[in-house]
Amino acid sequence: MIGIFFLIVGGILLGYVYPPYNFTPFLFISFIPLFWYLREKKGFFYTLLGGLVYYFSFAIFASHPIFNLIKTSLFQYLQYPSFVILLLSILIYFFILLIYSIPYILFSFMIPYFLRRDIKGIFFLSFLFTFLEYLFSLFVPDPYILGYGIWVGGFVIHIIRILGVYGISMIIVLSNFLLFLSFYKEKRRYYFLSFVLIVVMLYIPFVSVDRVKGKTRMLKVSIIQERVNFYRADFFKELEALINDSLKTKVFHPDLIVWPESAIPVRLSRYLYIRDLIAQVPRRLDSYLVFGTYGEGRGMGKYNQAVVMNNKGNIIKTYRKQRIIPFFEGPPSRSFLKKRYIFSDRDFIRGKGYKFFNIGDIKIGILICSEVLYPDMFMKVAKSGVDMVIILSNEVALPRRLTLLLLKIARIKAIEGGVYILRANTTGESALISPYGIIQGGGFYGRRRILNITLLPHFYSTPYIKVGPLYIVFGLIFSFFLSFIRLPKSGRSNKI
């Protein structure tokens, strides 16, 4: 029972590193209870139990608002008794946690064997954790990547540019191993000094400024954030507020106006008078307009899309969300929808291809909401040489702690990709984030707001965007073979 207690404590400590707490020092000690438990307990059952208890303790503490999201958002149109909805919500919530625990469980099964191989083994385990995180996030949007919990600033910014957020995860796991070994190993002071060196390095206030070449045009951007109702009962009142607030920016002379995801929650092709009403905004302000709406799909389905209007009010680009969240936005497959899909109101269809548009010599890409969590999607957009990425979000159903986490993720992605990120949200946190992680905006959750910003957007090709996650694969392979190389042993035993 003592081991289980320490696992729960370790999971809670890990939860404290994410917003709104942001107590990042816990990153470097929170894995030690898991290592200690797996060192003491042997066998398949205890390893599985340790991985599950540790991750569930962390996930329930950090993501319990998702349970309320499931109960309110997922079942909002179903006429089921309240106790049935509560039971279904609990089952779905724990099923989601079980899916997300897979990388931690696989990692736990590798720890007892490779931990015995000393420094060689912990390098492999650190790369293994990073590899599992990256591989899993290609298929499932995970906002709780370990590296997202890091303090953003100083030398960390340069590490993110070189290794990406997954490189931060690798360093964090390695530092936990070093501190753990310093309790047991023969040359414990060297492990402890290595741990201290890593932690101090991450907090060094080291900042450089890159030269911007080839860009001379300043871009004026206006982000319109409106407080919308969860059920969108009075859409036309919201639309009137969006238009009126946009017209207030006339004295600012914006080149680009951005509305959030689902700002127009109807199929625009069926309501041409609404499209014409919206088109007055870019015409009167002589600016481009980007906003979220729905597009006509096959059958009863629809697209979650972003529309770009030029300064004449014409639609020039339409980007359709390519990866929808299963059940929350649509069925796993269309055949599933026809046979046994009870959430018939969530009938979004996956789009195809990326879309870009230019304002002068400034190239702009678009992603929608959870797509920023997929590392391959953001990399493809950033690699195309965009100067700015627009992320449209609708987080009206999310509590503020999750919107703060998504804002931090966007900040890390801006550093990782070397691009400006413009985040337009229905309720907050809307912001503009520079390639150096500087946030302009934020702090206006749940309030109407007009954010006017002048910037010089540019693309800074970071080493991570050029190389990508290949270093993870090479590091994993190299450290795996290294762990089996025999090094000269001292006279004293090195067993843990």
N, C-alpha and C positions, 0 to 999 in steps of 0.2 A: 504493500500500500504506500510505503514511503516513496518508492520509485514512481508510482502513478501520480502522487502528489507533486513531485518535482517536475514531471512531464507537463502537468497542468500549469504550474507556475511558469515554466519555460515558454509554453504557448501564449500565455497572457502577456509575458514580457515582450514577446515578438509582436503582439498586437499593439502594444504601446508605441511602436516606432512609426506607425502610420497616422495620418491626420484623423482627428484633430489634435492628438497628443504630441506627435513629432519628437518623442524622446529617443533620438537615434543611438545614444550609447548602448541601449539594450540590444542593438543589432549584434554586438560583438560578444555577448554572453548568453543570448537566449537559446542557442543550440546546445549548450553544454549539458543541461539536464537530459537531453535525448542521447547524447554520446555516453554519458554516465550510465544511463539505464541500459543501453545496448551492450555496454561493457560488462555489466553485472548479470544480465539475463541472456540465456542462450535458447536457441530453438526457434522454429517457424512461428509458433503461436505468439511467443513473447515479442518477437521482432515486429510482427503484424500489429499486435496490440500497442506497442510503443509508438509506431508511426501514426496509427489512427488516433490515439489519445492526444499525442502532441499536436497534430494538425487540427483536429476538431477543437481543441482548447483554444488554439490561435484563431481559427476561422469563426467560431461562435462569438468570441470576444470582439473580433475586428469587423465581422460582416453580419452581425445579427439584424441590422436594419433591413437586410435583404429578405428576411422572413416577413416583415411587414409589407415589403414591396410585393412579395408573392401573394400574400393574403388579400391585398387591396387591388393591385393592378391585374394580376393574372385571372382573378375570379370576379372581376367587377361586373360582368354582364351575365353571369350564371346565376340562375334562381335555385340555389341549393340551400338547404338548412345551414345555419351558422356553424354547428358542430361538425358537419361534413366538410365545409370549407376549411375550418381550423385543422381537421385531421389531414386533409389533402395538402394543405400548406406545409404542415410539419413533415409529411412524407417527402414532398418535392424538395423542401429545403435540405433535409438530410441526404437525399439522393444527390443533390447538387454538390454538397460538401464532400460526399464520397467520391464523386468524379474528380473534383479538384484535389483530392488527397493523393491521387495516383503517383505524381512525381515524388512526394515525400515518402510514400510507402516503398517505392522502388529504391530510393536513396537509402532508406533505413536497412533494407536487406543487404546492401553492399557494405555498410559501415563495419560490422563485426569482422569481416574477412580482411578488408584493406587497411583498417586501422592498425592491425598488427604489423603492418609493413612500414611503420614509422613515417618519416618525412616523405618518402616516396608514395606511400599509400594515401596520405592526406592531400597531396597534389591531385592525384587521380580522383579522389572523392569530391574535391572542390570543382574540378572541371565536369565531373559527372552530374552534380547538382545543377550546374549552369546549363549543361546540355539537355537535361530533362525539362528544366524550366522553358527553354527556348522551343524544344520540340513540342511540348504540350501547348504552348501559347500560339502555335501555328494553327491550331484547330479550335481552341477554346479561348475566348477573351478573358484574360486573367489580370485583374487590377492589382493583385497582391503579389506581383513579382518581388522577390526579396530586395533587389536593387532600387525599387521605387521608394523604399523606406529611408534611403540615405539622406543625410543633410546635403543640400545642393549649394555648392559654393566652393571657392578656393580651388585646390588641386583636384577635387572631385570632378569639376567641370571638364578638365583636360583628360581625365581618365575615361569619362563618358564619351568624349569625342573620339578617343582611340579604341576603346574596348566596348563601348555601348553599355546599356544598363545591365546586361547579362555579365559583363566583365566585373561590374560592381558586386553582383551576387557572388561571383567566384571569389573575390577578395574577402568578402564578409565571411563566407563559409570557411575559407582558409584561416582567417584570423581566429575564428571560434575553435578550430582544431588546434592551432598553435597554443592558445591559452589552455585548452584542455590537456594537451600533452605536457605543459609546464607543471602540472600537478603530479605527474606520474613518472616522467622519463628521467633518465640518468643525468642528462645535461639540461635540466629544466630551465636554468637561467637563460640559455640561448633561445629556447622557445619563447620564453616570456619577453625577452628583449625584441625578438622578431615581431611578436604580437604588438608591443608598444610602438615599434617603428611603423608598422602598417597603419595603426590608428592615428598616430601623429601626422603621418604623411597625408591622410585623407582630409585633415583639418588645416593644412597649410594654406594661408591666404595668398595664393599664387594666381594672378590674373594677367592675361595679355589681351591686347586689342589687335584684331586683324585688319589689314588694309582692304578697303572695298574698291574693286577695280571695275571699270566699265559702266557703272551706274551713276547717272547724274540726275535722274528724275526723282523728286520727292513724291510720295504717295500719301494722300489724305484719305483716311478711312473712318467711317462712322459705324459703330456697332449699336444696334437697337435691341435692348433687352426689355422684354415685357413680362410682367407677372401674369401668368395664365392660370386658369382654373384647371384642376386635375381632370375633370370630365369634359372640358371644353364646351360648356353649355351655352356660352354667349360668344361664339366665334366672331360675329360681325363687330362686336364691341372691341374685341382684341385687334381685329383688322383695322378698325378706325384709329385705334391708339398707335398701331405700327405706322400707319400712313402719316398721321399728324406729327408723331415724334420724328419721323424721317424728314418731313418738310421743315421742321425746326432747325435742321442742320444747314439750311440754305446760306446762312452767314458764314459758315465754315467752308463752304464750297468743296464738299467731299468728291473724290474721284471714285470712291467705292462705298456702297452702303450694304451692310450685311444683316439679315434677319436670321433667327435661329432655325433649327430643324423643326419641321411640322408647323411652321409659322402659319401656313395655309393648309389646314388639315382636311382638305377635300381634293377630289380629282379635278385638277385645274381644267382639263380638256372638256369637262361637262359643264363648267361654269365660265363661259367666255367673258361674261360681264365682270366677273371678279378679276380675271386676267387683265382686262382693259383698265379696270380701276387701279390695279397695282402698277400698270405700265405708266401711269401719270407721274409716279414718283421719279423714276430715272429721267423722264422727259423734262420735268420742271426743274430738276436739280442738275441736269446735264452730267449725270454720273452713271456708273454701272450699279446694278442691284443683284445681290445673290440672296436667295431665300429657299427655305425648305417647304416642300409640298408633296402631294401624292400624284402618281402618274398612272395612267390606264394600263392595266395588265391583262393577261389572258383570263377569260372567264370572269369570276368574281374577284380575282386577285388584283393587287395594286402594287406600285413601286413606291418605296421611300426614296425621294429624289431631291436633288438640289438644282435649282434653275438659275441660270445667269441671263440677265437682261442687259443689253447695251444702253447707251444714253439716248437711244431713239425708242426705247420700250420694246424692242424685238428680242425674242428668246434666241440666244446664240449657242448656248450649251446646256445640256441636261445630263447631270451625273446621277446614276441610280445606285443605291447602296448595294454592295456586292455580297456582304456577309451579314445576314440577319441573325438575331439571337433566337435560337430555337424556343418555340412555345411563347416567348414574350412578344415576338414580332411575326412569327409564322411557323408553319409545321416543318418538321425535318425534311419532308418531301411532299410533292403534290399528291401522290397516291395515298400517303398517310392522311392528308386532308380529306380525301373523298371517303375513306373507309371509317375512321374512328377519331377524327380530330374534333374535340368538343369546343375548342376556342375559335369558332368560325369567324369572329370579328378580327382575328389576327391573321390576315391573309396576304402578307407582304411577299413579293417575289424577288428573288435575287437578280440584281442587274449584272452587266458585264462591261468590263473595260473602264479605264480611267479617263477623266476629262480634264483638260487644261484650257485656260484662256489668258489672253494678254491685255494689259493696259499699258500702252506704249511698249517699252522694252522690258516690262516687268511680267514675268511668267508666274501664274498662280494655279495651284492644284487644290482639289477639294476631297475631303473625306467626311463621313457622317458618323457622329457619335462613337459607338464602340469600335469602329474600324481602326481607330488610332491604337488600340490594344494589340492588334495583329502586327507583329514585327515585320513580316514580309510585305504587307500592304504599305506601311509607312515608308519602308525602304525604297519600294518601287517609285513612289511619288517623289521622295527626296532625291533619288538618283537621276530623275529626269531633268534635274537642273532648275527646279522651281525656285523662285525667290521667296515665296510665301505659300503656306498651306492653310486653307480655311477649313475649320472643323465646326460643323453645325451640330448642336446638341439640344436635346429636349430632356431635361432631367427634373421635370416637375414632380415626378413620383419619388425622387430620391431624397434622402435626408442630406443635410449640409455636409456631414462628415465624408460622404461619398463624393459629393461634388468637389470638395477640397482635394480629395485624393486624385480625382480625374484632372483637376487643374495642375496638380504637381506632376502627374504623368505627362501631360502636355508640355510642361516646362522641361522635363528631362528629354522628351522627344525632340524639342526644338534644339537643345544642345547636341543631342546625338546626331541629328540630321543637318545641323548648320543652317537652319532656315528660320524665318519668322513663322510663328503659328498664331493665327487669329481664331479665337474661340468665341463663338456666338451661342449663347445658351438662353433658354426660355426664362429661367428663374435665377441664373447665376451658377457658377462664377464665369462671367464673360470677361475676356482679357485679350491683350496682345502680348505675346512673349517673344523676346529677341533671341537670336542664336546664342547669346551668352547667358540665357536664363533669367533675364530681367523682365519682371511682370509689370505691365501697365494696365491697371484695372483690377478686378477682383474685389472682394469685400462688400459686395452689394447683393447678397443672396436674398431672393424673394422680393426684390424691389424693381420698379421701373427705372431704367437708366439709359442715357445716351452717352456713349463713350466716343469722343472725337480724338483721333491720334494722327500726328504727322510723322512719317518715318521714311527711311531710305532702305527699302528692302533689298536683300541680296542673298546669294547662295554661297555658303562657305563649305566647300567639299571636305568633310571631315574624313579622317582615316577609316573610321568605322563604316561610313557610307560607301567608301571605295572597296573595302575588303569584305565587310559584312561579318557574319558569324563563323567564317571559316576557321578563325583562330580557336574557336571552341572545339571544333572537330579535331584539328591538329593537336591541340593541347591534350584532349582526351586520349587520343591514340598514343601520343608520345609518353604521357604520364602512365598509361596502362602498361606499356612495355617496360618503362623505367621501374615500375613497382616490382617487377620480377627479376631485376638485375641484383645480384648479390654484392653487397659492399663489405669490405673488411670489417670484421666484428672486433670489438674491444673485449677484454677479459670478462667484463661484467655483462650480465644479461640485459637485453633491451626489451624484454617482453612487458606488455602492459598487464 
